[in-house]
């Protein structure tokens, strides 16, 4: 069953078409990947789904569990159980890791914060009182953000470039977290240009120039992406001729 349906989504930004006639169904309880080269429109699609400011003037419709959420703001979508893990996690001066996790947790307890920190490979004794600021490395902030998402138990989570700025050992913990989210019953959408990240998904949707090129199993899309997309010289900010093939 489709939890999230994107119907004929079109978006123009700065006078340029960024997303063009996007139609996708994301199945409930599965891990999906939206994959493509840089500038393909992947992160823009995530921002549209989340309803971020500047990404809501879209044509088409966004259906979540049978109800249109196109006109809902980010707070309303969050209340429905939709959340977004940022490519570059935010810093919060003066806020501890423990309070950050508990702020959005389903069960707002210290024990929950401890549990999810352990799930992502962070020792609670070392991190509960740490500040969510520049003293944390990129990998640590990614893990803390993932811990907060695990504590939320969201219905739908979008992870934008979950491998960005982290080392191999941290990436394995991120992959473990994706598996945990699925085991909790969350639907996961991975936004990525990484083959390794895409392999964590069951289904994949290949984007280029703001259009859905093809879809299928992750194995199927991996072969196409490696063979056809990686050498692509497509611009990060495609003009109209690029997108429509003129």
N, C-alpha and C positions, 0 to 999 in steps of 0.2 A: 504494500500500500504506500502511495506517495504521501509523505509528511509535508513536503514543500514542493509547490509547483510554480515554475516561472513561465508565464504565458506571454509570448511576443514582446519581450522586454526590449525597449529602445531607450538609449540615453545619449543626449548631446551635452558636451561640456566645452565651454569656450568656443562655441560655434562648430565643434567637430563631433562627428558621430563616434562614440566610444564603445557602445554596445549596440548590436544590430540584430533584431529579431531573434532573441535568445529564448528558446523553449527547452526547459529541462524539468524532469521529475526526479526528486531525491527521495529514495525509499526509506521508510522508518526503520531505525535500528541497524542501519548499515553504515560503513565507512566509505565515503566517496572522495574522489580527488578531482579538482578542477586544475588542469595542467596546461602549460603552454609557455612560450618564450617570454622574456621581459617585454612589457608593453602590450601584452595580448588582451588585457582587460580583466584579468583574474581578480585582482584586489578590488577593482571597481565593482565587480559583481558582488563580492563579499560586502562591500559598503552599502550597496543597494539593498541587499537582503537584510542587513542590520538596520537600515533606515537612517544612516548617518546624515548629518547636515550637509547639504550640497549634493546629495545623491538620491533625493526623493522625487525629483521632477522627471519621472520615467513614464513612458508610454507602455501599455500592457498591464499585466496584473501579477501580483504575488499572492499565492494562496497557501496558507499555513493551516493544516488540519481542516481543510474545507472552508476556511473563512479568509476573505481578502484582508491583507494587512498593509496594502499599498499606502493607505492614508494614515497609518499609525506612525507615531514617532518612535524614537529609539527606546524610551522608557516603557512604552506600552508593549513593544516587541519583547523587551527583556522580561516583563511580567509574564509573558506567555512561555518563557523558558528558552529564549533565543539569546545566545551570547557569542561574542567575537574575541578571539585571542589575537592580539596585535602582532604584526611583524616586528615592531620595535616596542616592547612593553613600556608602559609609562613608569615614571619615578614619582614617588609621593614623599616629599620631605616631611619628616616628623611623624610618619605613620609606620608602625612596626609591621613586620611580616605577619605576626599572629593576628593583629587587628585587621590587616588587609584581607586575610583569608576569611576571617569570621564575619566581616562586613557583609559578604554576599553568600555565605554558607547556608545550606538548607538547615543544618543543625549548628547553631552558633555557639559552639563550645570549644574550649581549649583542646579537649581530646580529639575533636574533629580536625583542628588545625595540625595537631601532632601527627595524626594518622595520614593525612594527605601529604605532609612534608616527607614523611618516611616513604610514601608511595613513589615520590619523584626523586628519592635518593638524597634528601637533605636532612641532616640530623636536627630534630626539633630543638635540642638544647643549644645548638649553635645559631639557630635562625629565628626562633620565635620573637626574640627581642631585637633583632637586627632591623635597621631602617630600610624601607624600600626606596633607596636613593642610589647615588652614583657609587657608593661603596660596594654595591653588588655588581658582579660581572654580568656580561650579556647572558651567559649560560645560566647563571643563578637567577636572574630576573625572569628568564623563560620558564625555569622550573617553578619559581614562586607563582607566576601567573597560571601555569598549568595546575599547580596545587589548588589555587583558588577556584579554578573551573571544576576540578574534581569535587571540591566541597559543595559547589552549587548544585551538582547533579542536573545539568541542563537537559532540556529535551532535544535541543539542536545547538551544536557548537561549530563555529567556523574558526579554523586555525590558519592564519595567514602566514605563509612561509615559516612553518614551525622549526625549520633547521637553520634559520638565519642567525649568524653570529655565534654559533655554539660549536663545541668540539665533539669528537666522535663519541666519547663516553657519555656526554650530556645528551646527545642525540638518541642514544639507546634508551635513556630514561624517558625522553619525550615519546618514543615509540611505545614504551611500556604504558605510558599514560593514555595514549590513544586506544590501546587494547582495553585498558580499564574503563574508559568512557563507554566503549561499546558494550562491555560486560554489565555496566550500570543501566543499559538500555538507551543511552544517548545516540542520536544520529549525528555523525561527524562528517564535516566537509573540509577537506584539506586543500588549501590554495597553495600551489607549488609549481616550480619549474625543475624540481629535483626528482630523478628517477627513484632514488632510495625512499623518498617520502611517498611517492605515488604507489610504491610496492606495498605500503601499509593499507591501501584501500582495496575494496572489492570491485568497485566500478569507477570508471574514469571518464571525464569529459574534456576533450582537447579543444583549446581555444587558440585563435590567432586573429589579430586585427579586430577584436571585439565580436567575433562570430564563433559559434560552435561549429567546429570542423567535423568532428566525428565523436562517437561515444562507444563504450563497450567495456569488457573486462579490463582490469588493470594490465594484464599480460598482453592483451591485444593492443592497447594504446601505447604500451611501452615500446613495442617494436616500431610503430609508426612514428612516435615522438623521437626516438633515437635516430631513425633513418631519414626522416623528413624535416623535423623541426629544429634540431640543434644547429644545423648549418645556416639556418634562416637569418637573413640580414634585415629583417623587418624593423622599422623604426619604433622607438619607445612611444612616440607621439604620432601615430600614423595620420596622414592627411586623408581626405575623402577618397582620393584616387586609390590609395593603398587599400583602404577598407573594402571598397566596392569593386576592386579589380579593374579600374578604368585605365 
